[in-house]
Amino acid sequence: MDKRARSRRIVIRYILLQIPALVVLILLLIVAKRWISLPVWFIWGLIALWIAKDAGLFFFTWRAYDPDYKAAGNLMIGQKGIAETRLAPTGHVHVGGELWQAEIEGGSLPVEKGESVRVYANRGLTLLVHSDRGENNAKS
């Protein structure tokens, strides 16, 4: 699929997912208009602001609507990190300046706090890591 068609698909997906919230806003404004006196300019202004908000946020959130975009976890595969807590089998690691939930392979020896680890996969927001001990010992 060419880049233009892919971009069009992302924009359409974003617009379609914004429509329900806009419909709810309009319905709430209609109900509010029956109970309190709202000027028409206020209603249209609020709807315009809502649409402008959605348009402005698109540039910050478009990756979430692109199924082909690599998630941050996938970009970290192969990265080194440091164990912040003991991993036996779960704990926390620092990778790329951020603290992540991590898990080591089943049957692997625990990784102690401060040891080097390498990311080999991710499961949701949990990084799957293994000890980098072998590489450190090979360099010594």
Residue pairs with C-beta under 8 A, 6 or more apart in sequence:
1 9
6 66
6 68
10 62
10 65
10 66
11 58
13 65
14 58
14 61
14 62
14 65
17 65
18 54
21 50
21 54
22 47
22 50
22 51
22 54
25 46
25 47
25 50
26 47
29 38
29 43
29 46
29 47
32 38
33 43
63 69
71 122
73 122
73 124
73 125
73 127
74 122
76 95
76 96
76 119
76 122
76 127
77 119
77 120
77 121
77 122
78 118
78 119
78 120
79 95
79 96
79 118
79 119
80 95
80 116
80 117
80 118
80 119
80 132
81 93
81 94
81 95
81 96
81 100
81 102
81 116
81 117
81 118
81 119
81 127
81 129
82 93
82 94
82 114
82 115
82 116
82 117
83 91
83 92
83 93
83 102
83 111
83 112
83 113
83 114
83 115
83 116
83 117
84 91
84 92
84 93
84 94
84 99
84 113
85 91
85 92
85 113
86 110
86 111
86 112
86 113
87 93
87 102
87 103
87 104
87 110
87 111
87 117
87 129
88 104
88 110
88 111
89 103
89 104
89 105
89 106
89 108
89 110
90 101
90 102
90 103
90 104
90 126
91 101
91 102
91 111
92 99
92 100
92 101
92 102
93 99
93 100
93 102
93 117
93 127
93 129
94 100
95 119
95 127
100 125
100 126
100 127
101 125
101 126
101 127
102 117
102 126
102 127
102 128
102 129
103 123
103 126
103 127
103 128
103 129
104 110
104 111
104 117
104 128
104 129
104 130
104 131
105 128
105 130
108 130
108 131
109 131
111 117
111 129
111 131
115 131
115 132
115 133
116 131
116 132
116 133
116 135
116 136
117 129
117 130
117 131
117 132
118 129
118 130
118 132
118 135
119 127
119 128
119 129
120 128
120 129
120 130
121 127
121 128
122 128
